[in-house]
C-alpha cells in the first residue's frame, strides 16, 4: 500500500501500532473476563484498564461506559423510549437532526410516528430556533445531534444544544464518533446525557464501540442484549477482550497526540483546499462553519461523485463520496440535501479526509490527481 494515498480516514483509520501490540497481548490470554480464577481476572483487568482509558478520554467515570460491537449498536442502545427525563417521565418522542448517521435517522427503538427531524441551516449547523420550537410542542424528548458531521466535518454547538434540551426537560444523545480523537471532547462539560464512540475511527480495531451514559441518562435505559450480567447488566455477552484492549490503547494514543495532530492535519487540509480552489468553480461545502481539522467535502463544475471516486482510485488515491455506510453505493448526500444544496452539486460531492500519517507528499499526489481529472472534464 506504500504506492497508495489514503484520504478516507472518516470511513476508517489504519490500526495504530499501540493498538496492534496491545491486542497481541490480549489474544494470548485464555481467560473469560467473567471467570473468577487467575486467568479470568487477568482478562478482566485488561478490560477495565481499557474502559478507564476510554472513559478518561471523554471525561467520565469508567462505570458510565458500556462496550458494544460498534457505533451503530451504541446508537440503537441509546435511542430508547424507556429513558426518563428530569421530570421522571419517559421520553415520549425522539428528535434527530437532519444530518445524522443512518443508524440515528432510523430511530433506534422508537416507533416511526414518534420521530421528528430538526432542520439544519445552509451552513450545516443545526437550527437552534427550530429545536426550541420542536421541544415546546409535545412531551419530553430525547434529542440526538452529532458532535461533528462525517461528511462536511461541521462541528455542532453541543453545549448550547444541551442547554436548550435540558431547559425543555429533555435528554441529549450525541453521536461523537467523528469528533472523538480529532478535537477535544468532554461529555460532562458539554452536557450530553449519552454519547456514542467507535474504535476504528481513532486507530483502534473495527467491531468495537461504546456508549457513554451519564447518571442523568441512565434512568430507564433497557439493554438490547439480555442474558448474562456483563457490562453491569447493560449488554449481555462475553466481552470482546482483544477489541476492547485495542480500543483503550488507541484512545490513549489519540488523546496524547491530539493537539499536535490537529494542528498539523489542519495545515495540510488548508493547503489541500487552496490547491483545489485553483480550479475555477470549486466549492468547499460548509467552509465558513467550524469544521473538523481533517475534513474537506467539495465539488466542481461537471463533477460526478462516482466518476471522481473511481478516477482518484485509478490514480492511487482513496477518497469517498461521503458516508461509507451505504453498502458501497455512491448516493446523493442527505447531508447536503438537508443544507439546501441543489441535486447537481450534491451528486458531485467528493470527501477527502486526512489523518495522523497524512503527509505533504500525499496532498501533492491528491492535487495532481484532481488536476488530471479536471483536465478530462474540461476537455469533455
TIDO-293742 format. One record per residue (C-alpha): residue in three letters; x, z, y; residue number from 1. Coordinates in Angstrom, 2 decimals. Example, Ala and Ser with C-alpha at 12.3 -4.5 7.8 and 13.67 -1.06 7.14 Angstrom:
R; resn; x; z; y; resi
R; ALA; 12.30; 7.80; -4.50; 1 .
R; SER; 13.67; 7.14; -1.06; 2 .
//
This chain:
R; resn; x; z; y; resi
R; UNK; 0.00; 0.00; 0.00; 1 .
R; UNK; 3.04; 0.01; 2.31; 2 .
R; UNK; 2.23; -3.53; 3.43; 3 .
R; UNK; -1.28; -2.47; 4.42; 4 .
R; UNK; -2.54; -0.81; 7.61; 5 .
R; UNK; -5.29; 1.74; 7.04; 6 .
R; UNK; -7.61; 2.21; 10.04; 7 .
R; UNK; -10.70; 3.59; 8.30; 8 .
R; UNK; -9.95; 7.31; 8.50; 9 .
R; UNK; -13.54; 8.23; 9.41; 10 .
R; UNK; -14.60; 6.91; 5.99; 11 .
R; UNK; -11.98; 8.90; 4.12; 12 .
R; UNK; -8.39; 10.04; 4.54; 13 .
R; UNK; -5.27; 9.95; 2.38; 14 .
R; UNK; -4.72; 13.07; 0.33; 15 .
R; UNK; -2.31; 15.38; 2.15; 16 .
R; UNK; 0.80; 16.39; 0.23; 17 .
R; UNK; -0.14; 20.05; 0.76; 18 .
R; UNK; -3.49; 19.47; -0.95; 19 .
R; UNK; -1.95; 17.48; -3.80; 20 .
R; UNK; 0.60; 20.21; -4.53; 21 .
R; UNK; -1.98; 22.98; -4.39; 22 .
R; UNK; -4.29; 21.07; -6.70; 23 .
R; UNK; -1.50; 20.50; -9.20; 24 .
R; UNK; -1.13; 24.27; -9.50; 25 .
R; UNK; -4.90; 24.69; -9.92; 26 .
R; UNK; -5.06; 22.00; -12.59; 27 .
R; UNK; -2.56; 24.05; -14.57; 28 .
R; UNK; -4.90; 27.05; -14.74; 29 .
R; UNK; -7.18; 27.66; -17.70; 30 .
R; UNK; -9.41; 30.47; -16.47; 31 .
R; UNK; -13.03; 30.20; -15.32; 32 .
R; UNK; -13.27; 31.96; -11.93; 33 .
R; UNK; -16.31; 33.89; -13.19; 34 .
R; UNK; -14.38; 35.41; -16.09; 35 .
R; UNK; -13.07; 38.96; -15.76; 36 .
R; UNK; -9.85; 38.53; -17.73; 37 .
R; UNK; -6.49; 37.81; -16.10; 38 .
R; UNK; -6.83; 34.04; -16.35; 39 .
R; UNK; -10.24; 34.14; -14.70; 40 .
R; UNK; -9.07; 36.49; -11.97; 41 .
R; UNK; -6.19; 34.16; -11.14; 42 .
R; UNK; -8.58; 31.23; -10.70; 43 .
R; UNK; -10.91; 33.42; -8.64; 44 .
R; UNK; -8.06; 34.45; -6.38; 45 .
R; UNK; -7.21; 30.81; -5.62; 46 .
R; UNK; -10.87; 30.03; -4.87; 47 .
R; UNK; -11.21; 32.96; -2.50; 48 .
R; UNK; -7.94; 32.20; -0.74; 49 .
R; UNK; -9.17; 28.66; -0.12; 50 .
R; UNK; -12.54; 29.97; 1.05; 51 .
R; UNK; -10.79; 32.16; 3.60; 52 .
R; UNK; -8.66; 29.25; 4.80; 53 .
R; UNK; -11.68; 27.00; 5.44; 54 .
R; UNK; -13.74; 29.82; 6.96; 55 .
R; UNK; -10.90; 30.88; 9.27; 56 .
R; UNK; -10.55; 27.29; 10.44; 57 .
R; UNK; -14.10; 27.30; 11.84; 58 .
R; UNK; -14.24; 30.91; 13.00; 59 .
R; UNK; -16.47; 32.62; 10.44; 60 .
R; UNK; -16.16; 35.20; 7.68; 61 .
R; UNK; -15.45; 33.86; 4.20; 62 .
R; UNK; -18.72; 35.38; 2.96; 63 .
R; UNK; -20.54; 32.85; 5.14; 64 .
R; UNK; -19.11; 29.79; 3.37; 65 .
R; UNK; -20.70; 28.09; 0.35; 66 .
R; UNK; -18.77; 25.40; -1.51; 67 .
R; UNK; -20.71; 22.28; -2.50; 68 .
R; UNK; -19.99; 18.91; -4.09; 69 .
R; UNK; -19.61; 17.31; -0.66; 70 .
R; UNK; -21.14; 16.82; 2.75; 71 .
R; UNK; -24.38; 15.25; 1.52; 72 .
R; UNK; -25.19; 18.18; -0.76; 73 .
R; UNK; -24.33; 20.62; 2.02; 74 .
R; UNK; -26.67; 18.80; 4.41; 75 .
R; UNK; -29.53; 18.85; 1.93; 76 .
R; UNK; -28.92; 22.53; 1.19; 77 .
R; UNK; -29.05; 23.30; 4.91; 78 .
R; UNK; -32.24; 21.36; 5.65; 79 .
R; UNK; -34.56; 23.90; 4.05; 80 .
R; UNK; -38.11; 24.51; 5.35; 81 .
R; UNK; -37.87; 28.05; 3.96; 82 .
R; UNK; -35.38; 29.08; 6.67; 83 .
R; UNK; -36.73; 31.70; 9.03; 84 .
R; UNK; -36.22; 31.55; 12.77; 85 .
R; UNK; -35.57; 34.51; 15.05; 86 .
R; UNK; -39.28; 35.37; 15.11; 87 .
R; UNK; -39.31; 35.72; 11.33; 88 .
R; UNK; -41.49; 32.64; 10.95; 89 .
R; UNK; -40.44; 29.84; 8.61; 90 .
R; UNK; -39.24; 26.80; 10.49; 91 .
R; UNK; -42.29; 24.55; 10.36; 92 .
R; UNK; -40.51; 21.30; 11.11; 93 .
R; UNK; -37.20; 19.50; 11.38; 94 .
R; UNK; -35.91; 17.70; 14.48; 95 .
R; UNK; -32.91; 15.41; 13.96; 96 .
R; UNK; -31.02; 13.28; 16.45; 97 .
R; UNK; -31.46; 9.54; 16.01; 98 .
R; UNK; -27.76; 9.02; 15.25; 99 .
R; UNK; -27.37; 11.40; 12.31; 100 .
R; UNK; -25.83; 10.64; 8.94; 101 .
R; UNK; -28.25; 9.15; 6.39; 102 .
R; UNK; -28.40; 12.42; 4.43; 103 .
R; UNK; -29.73; 14.21; 7.54; 104 .
R; UNK; -32.09; 11.43; 8.60; 105 .
R; UNK; -33.61; 11.65; 5.10; 106 .
R; UNK; -34.72; 15.19; 5.99; 107 .
R; UNK; -33.35; 17.22; 3.11; 108 .
R; UNK; -36.16; 19.30; 1.63; 109 .
R; UNK; -38.62; 18.78; 4.49; 110 .
R; UNK; -41.75; 16.69; 3.99; 111 .
R; UNK; -41.59; 13.36; 5.82; 112 .
R; UNK; -44.51; 14.33; 8.05; 113 .
R; UNK; -42.60; 17.41; 9.26; 114 .
R; UNK; -39.58; 15.45; 10.53; 115 .
R; UNK; -39.20; 14.39; 14.15; 116 .
R; UNK; -36.48; 12.40; 15.89; 117 .
R; UNK; -34.63; 13.29; 19.08; 118 .
R; UNK; -33.52; 10.21; 21.04; 119 .
R; UNK; -30.07; 9.68; 22.47; 120 .
R; UNK; -29.09; 8.24; 25.81; 121 .
R; UNK; -27.23; 4.91; 26.17; 122 .
R; UNK; -24.01; 6.95; 26.32; 123 .
R; UNK; -24.61; 8.14; 22.75; 124 .
R; UNK; -25.23; 11.72; 23.89; 125 .
R; UNK; -28.38; 13.46; 22.71; 126 .
R; UNK; -31.20; 13.52; 25.25; 127 .
R; UNK; -31.43; 17.24; 26.05; 128 .
R; UNK; -34.62; 16.82; 28.10; 129 .
R; UNK; -36.33; 15.17; 25.14; 130 .
R; UNK; -35.09; 18.01; 22.92; 131 .
R; UNK; -36.65; 20.62; 25.24; 132 .
R; UNK; -39.96; 18.79; 25.25; 133 .
R; UNK; -40.00; 18.39; 21.46; 134 .
R; UNK; -39.23; 22.06; 20.90; 135 .
R; UNK; -42.05; 23.08; 23.20; 136 .
R; UNK; -44.64; 21.08; 21.28; 137 .
R; UNK; -45.04; 22.85; 17.99; 138 .
R; UNK; -43.93; 25.69; 15.69; 139 .
R; UNK; -40.32; 26.92; 15.44; 140 .
R; UNK; -37.99; 24.12; 14.39; 141 .
R; UNK; -34.74; 23.59; 12.59; 142 .
R; UNK; -32.73; 21.15; 14.72; 143 .
R; UNK; -29.88; 19.07; 13.32; 144 .
R; UNK; -27.36; 17.49; 15.71; 145 .
R; UNK; -23.95; 16.28; 14.54; 146 .
R; UNK; -20.87; 17.56; 16.33; 147 .
R; UNK; -19.28; 14.11; 16.57; 148 .
R; UNK; -20.62; 10.74; 15.54; 149 .
R; UNK; -18.93; 8.96; 12.67; 150 .
R; UNK; -19.32; 5.51; 14.24; 151 .
R; UNK; -18.83; 5.91; 18.00; 152 .
R; UNK; -16.89; 9.19; 17.93; 153 .
R; UNK; -19.16; 10.64; 20.64; 154 .
R; UNK; -18.86; 14.43; 20.82; 155 .
R; UNK; -22.17; 16.22; 21.38; 156 .
R; UNK; -22.61; 19.26; 23.68; 157 .
R; UNK; -23.31; 21.59; 20.76; 158 .
R; UNK; -23.12; 24.85; 22.73; 159 .
R; UNK; -25.76; 23.57; 25.15; 160 .
R; UNK; -27.92; 22.29; 22.31; 161 .
R; UNK; -27.69; 25.70; 20.61; 162 .
R; UNK; -28.77; 27.48; 23.78; 163 .
R; UNK; -31.83; 25.24; 24.10; 164 .
R; UNK; -32.76; 25.59; 20.42; 165 .
R; UNK; -32.41; 29.37; 20.35; 166 .
R; UNK; -34.38; 29.78; 23.58; 167 .
R; UNK; -37.24; 28.00; 21.83; 168 .
R; UNK; -36.98; 30.29; 18.79; 169 .
R; UNK; -35.40; 27.69; 16.52; 170 .
R; UNK; -32.30; 27.30; 14.38; 171 .
R; UNK; -29.47; 24.79; 14.73; 172 .
R; UNK; -27.68; 22.92; 11.95; 173 .
R; UNK; -24.56; 20.95; 12.87; 174 .
R; UNK; -23.02; 18.24; 10.72; 175 .
R; UNK; -19.41; 18.92; 11.70; 176 .
R; UNK; -17.81; 16.64; 9.14; 177 .
R; UNK; -16.22; 14.22; 11.61; 178 .
R; UNK; -15.27; 16.88; 14.17; 179 .
R; UNK; -13.60; 19.33; 11.79; 180 .
R; UNK; -9.83; 18.92; 11.81; 181 .
R; UNK; -9.83; 16.46; 14.73; 182 .
R; UNK; -10.93; 18.67; 17.60; 183 .
R; UNK; -11.24; 22.47; 17.94; 184 .
R; UNK; -14.50; 23.56; 16.31; 185 .
R; UNK; -15.55; 27.20; 16.24; 186 .
R; UNK; -19.03; 27.60; 14.80; 187 .
R; UNK; -19.60; 31.05; 16.20; 188 .
R; UNK; -18.53; 30.13; 19.73; 189 .
R; UNK; -20.69; 27.01; 19.73; 190 .
R; UNK; -23.73; 28.92; 18.50; 191 .
R; UNK; -24.55; 26.89; 15.39; 192 .
R; UNK; -26.51; 28.67; 12.66; 193 .
R; UNK; -25.50; 26.33; 9.84; 194 .
R; UNK; -22.71; 23.75; 9.68; 195 .
R; UNK; -21.56; 21.17; 7.18; 196 .
R; UNK; -17.93; 20.39; 6.30; 197 .
R; UNK; -16.21; 17.94; 3.96; 198 .
R; UNK; -12.71; 18.00; 2.49; 199 .
R; UNK; -11.93; 14.30; 2.22; 200 .
R; UNK; -12.24; 13.74; 5.98; 201 .
R; UNK; -9.29; 16.07; 6.65; 202 .
R; UNK; -6.88; 15.09; 3.89; 203 .
R; UNK; -8.48; 17.00; 1.05; 204 .
R; UNK; -9.95; 15.61; -2.18; 205 .
R; UNK; -13.24; 13.76; -2.48; 206 .
R; UNK; -16.15; 15.58; -4.11; 207 .
R; UNK; -15.88; 18.95; -2.38; 208 .
R; UNK; -17.58; 20.19; 0.78; 209 .
R; UNK; -19.01; 23.34; 2.23; 210 .
R; UNK; -21.99; 24.73; 4.09; 211 .
R; UNK; -21.31; 27.47; 6.60; 212 .
R; UNK; -24.29; 29.77; 7.02; 213 .
R; UNK; -24.18; 32.45; 9.72; 214 .
R; UNK; -26.20; 35.63; 9.37; 215 .
R; UNK; -28.85; 34.15; 11.65; 216 .
R; UNK; -29.19; 31.05; 9.49; 217 .
R; UNK; -29.10; 32.79; 6.12; 218 .
R; UNK; -32.64; 34.21; 6.04; 219 .
R; UNK; -34.85; 32.19; 3.74; 220 .
R; UNK; -32.18; 29.75; 2.54; 221 .
R; UNK; -33.02; 28.75; -1.03; 222 .
R; UNK; -30.41; 27.31; -3.42; 223 .
R; UNK; -30.65; 23.71; -4.57; 224 .
R; UNK; -28.98; 24.55; -7.89; 225 .
R; UNK; -30.19; 27.60; -9.78; 226 .
R; UNK; -28.57; 29.20; -12.79; 227 .
R; UNK; -25.59; 31.50; -12.67; 228 .
R; UNK; -24.73; 33.70; -9.72; 229 .
R; UNK; -21.85; 31.63; -8.36; 230 .
R; UNK; -21.34; 31.33; -4.60; 231 .
R; UNK; -23.24; 34.59; -4.00; 232 .
R; UNK; -26.30; 33.08; -5.68; 233 .
R; UNK; -26.46; 30.18; -3.19; 234 .
R; UNK; -25.16; 27.45; -5.52; 235 .
R; UNK; -25.07; 27.76; -9.30; 236 .
R; UNK; -22.42; 26.15; -11.48; 237 .
R; UNK; -18.78; 26.71; -12.31; 238 .
R; UNK; -16.71; 26.16; -9.19; 239 .
R; UNK; -14.55; 23.04; -8.80; 240 .
R; UNK; -11.37; 25.11; -8.63; 241 .
R; UNK; -8.91; 22.28; -8.01; 242 .
R; UNK; -11.15; 20.65; -5.40; 243 .
R; UNK; -11.69; 23.94; -3.60; 244 .
R; UNK; -7.97; 24.73; -3.61; 245 .
R; UNK; -7.22; 21.26; -2.23; 246 .
R; UNK; -9.83; 21.78; 0.49; 247 .
R; UNK; -8.21; 25.06; 1.51; 248 .
R; UNK; -4.73; 23.54; 1.66; 249 .
R; UNK; -5.97; 20.57; 3.69; 250 .
R; UNK; -7.76; 22.89; 6.12; 251 .
R; UNK; -4.59; 24.89; 6.72; 252 .
R; UNK; -2.55; 21.75; 7.30; 253 .
R; UNK; -5.13; 20.11; 9.54; 254 .
R; UNK; -5.55; 23.13; 11.78; 255 .
R; UNK; -1.83; 23.84; 12.04; 256 .
R; UNK; -1.14; 20.33; 13.38; 257 .
R; UNK; -4.44; 19.70; 15.16; 258 .
R; UNK; -3.22; 19.80; 18.75; 259 .
R; UNK; -0.14; 17.70; 18.10; 260 .
R; UNK; -2.03; 15.14; 16.02; 261 .
R; UNK; -4.88; 14.95; 18.53; 262 .
R; UNK; -2.64; 14.12; 21.48; 263 .
R; UNK; -0.56; 11.57; 19.58; 264 .
R; UNK; -3.54; 9.82; 17.99; 265 .
R; UNK; -5.44; 9.70; 21.28; 266 .
R; UNK; -2.48; 7.94; 22.92; 267 .
R; UNK; -2.46; 5.39; 20.10; 268 .
R; UNK; -6.21; 4.86; 20.41; 269 .
R; UNK; -5.92; 4.29; 24.16; 270 .
R; UNK; -3.18; 1.71; 23.59; 271 .
R; UNK; -5.30; 0.05; 20.94; 272 .
R; UNK; -8.29; -0.19; 23.25; 273 .
R; UNK; -6.15; -1.57; 26.08; 274 .
R; UNK; -4.97; -4.30; 23.72; 275 .
R; UNK; -8.48; -5.11; 22.56; 276 .
R; UNK; -9.69; -5.40; 26.15; 277 .
R; UNK; -7.08; -8.06; 26.90; 278 .
R; UNK; -9.57; -10.41; 25.31; 279 .
R; UNK; -12.40; -11.28; 27.68; 280 .
R; UNK; -15.81; -9.81; 26.85; 281 .
R; UNK; -14.67; -7.00; 24.55; 282 .
R; UNK; -16.92; -3.94; 24.73; 283 .
R; UNK; -15.86; -0.49; 23.53; 284 .
R; UNK; -19.04; 1.43; 22.84; 285 .
R; UNK; -19.53; 4.90; 24.37; 286 .
R; UNK; -16.22; 4.54; 26.22; 287 .
R; UNK; -17.43; 6.77; 29.08; 288 .
R; UNK; -18.64; 9.60; 26.84; 289 .
R; UNK; -16.46; 12.36; 25.38; 290 .
R; UNK; -15.18; 10.98; 22.09; 291 .
R; UNK; -13.05; 11.92; 19.13; 292 .
R; UNK; -9.41; 11.06; 19.83; 293 .
R; UNK; -9.17; 8.73; 16.86; 294 .
R; UNK; -12.29; 6.55; 17.02; 295 .
R; UNK; -12.99; 3.12; 18.55; 296 .
R; UNK; -16.18; 1.15; 17.98; 297 .
R; UNK; -16.01; -2.26; 19.64; 298 .
R; UNK; -17.28; -5.82; 19.63; 299 .
R; UNK; -16.63; -9.10; 21.38; 300 .
R; UNK; -18.42; -12.40; 22.01; 301 .
R; UNK; -19.26; -14.18; 18.78; 302 .
R; UNK; -18.06; -11.36; 16.55; 303 .
R; UNK; -19.99; -10.70; 13.34; 304 .
R; UNK; -19.05; -7.44; 11.68; 305 .
R; UNK; -18.99; -8.73; 8.12; 306 .
R; UNK; -16.74; -11.66; 9.03; 307 .
R; UNK; -14.48; -9.45; 11.15; 308 .
R; UNK; -14.05; -6.80; 8.45; 309 .
R; UNK; -13.07; -9.49; 5.92; 310 .
R; UNK; -10.75; -11.20; 8.40; 311 .
R; UNK; -8.96; -7.94; 9.18; 312 .
R; UNK; -8.69; -7.21; 5.47; 313 .
R; UNK; -7.11; -10.59; 4.79; 314 .
R; UNK; -4.53; -9.74; 7.45; 315 .
R; UNK; -3.77; -6.47; 5.67; 316 .
R; UNK; -5.75; -4.18; 7.98; 317 .
R; UNK; -8.52; -1.97; 6.60; 318 .
R; UNK; -11.35; -1.43; 9.10; 319 .
R; UNK; -15.10; -0.98; 8.79; 320 .
R; UNK; -18.36; -1.86; 10.47; 321 .
R; UNK; -19.41; 1.77; 10.84; 322 .
R; UNK; -20.62; 4.25; 8.26; 323 .
R; UNK; -19.11; 3.98; 4.77; 324 .
R; UNK; -22.26; 5.39; 3.16; 325 .
R; UNK; -24.28; 2.21; 2.68; 326 .
R; UNK; -23.08; 1.17; -0.78; 327 .
R; UNK; -20.53; -1.23; 0.67; 328 .
R; UNK; -23.10; -3.13; 2.69; 329 .
R; UNK; -22.42; -4.35; 6.21; 330 .
R; UNK; -25.63; -3.46; 8.05; 331 .
R; UNK; -26.62; -3.26; 11.74; 332 .
R; UNK; -25.75; 0.16; 13.13; 333 .
R; UNK; -28.70; 2.54; 13.52; 334 .
R; UNK; -26.47; 4.49; 15.92; 335 .
R; UNK; -26.09; 1.54; 18.29; 336 .
R; UNK; -29.75; 0.68; 17.97; 337 .
R; UNK; -30.61; 4.26; 19.00; 338 .
R; UNK; -28.31; 3.82; 22.02; 339 .
R; UNK; -30.27; 0.74; 23.09; 340 .
R; UNK; -27.58; -1.78; 22.16; 341 .
R; UNK; -29.00; -5.25; 21.51; 342 .
R; UNK; -29.08; -6.69; 17.97; 343 .
R; UNK; -26.31; -9.25; 18.52; 344 .
R; UNK; -23.84; -6.67; 19.78; 345 .
R; UNK; -24.90; -4.13; 17.15; 346 .
R; UNK; -24.34; -6.63; 14.35; 347 .
R; UNK; -20.86; -7.37; 15.67; 348 .
R; UNK; -19.61; -3.77; 15.91; 349 .
R; UNK; -16.28; -3.01; 14.24; 350 .
R; UNK; -14.96; 0.53; 13.83; 351 .
R; UNK; -11.29; 1.39; 13.99; 352 .
R; UNK; -10.42; 4.99; 13.14; 353 .
R; UNK; -6.91; 6.44; 13.17; 354 .
R; UNK; -5.22; 9.42; 11.56; 355 .
R; UNK; -2.14; 11.60; 11.44; 356 .
R; UNK; 0.12; 8.95; 9.87; 357 .
R; UNK; -1.04; 6.03; 12.05; 358 .
R; UNK; 1.98; 4.52; 13.81; 359 .
R; UNK; 2.71; 2.28; 16.78; 360 .
R; UNK; 3.53; -0.46; 14.29; 361 .
R; UNK; 0.05; -0.08; 12.78; 362 .
R; UNK; -1.51; -0.60; 16.19; 363 .
R; UNK; 0.64; -3.69; 16.73; 364 .
R; UNK; -0.48; -5.11; 13.37; 365 .
R; UNK; -4.14; -4.46; 14.18; 366 .
R; UNK; -3.91; -6.13; 17.58; 367 .
R; UNK; -2.10; -9.07; 16.06; 368 .
R; UNK; -4.89; -9.48; 13.51; 369 .
R; UNK; -7.51; -9.20; 16.26; 370 .
R; UNK; -5.86; -11.88; 18.39; 371 .
R; UNK; -5.79; -14.20; 15.39; 372 .
R; UNK; -9.47; -13.54; 14.68; 373 .
R; UNK; -10.40; -14.08; 18.32; 374 .
R; UNK; -8.46; -17.35; 18.30; 375 .
R; UNK; -10.60; -18.62; 15.45; 376 .
R; UNK; -13.78; -17.53; 17.20; 377 .
R; UNK; -12.83; -19.27; 20.43; 378 .
R; UNK; -11.98; -22.48; 18.56; 379 .
R; UNK; -15.27; -22.25; 16.70; 380 .
//
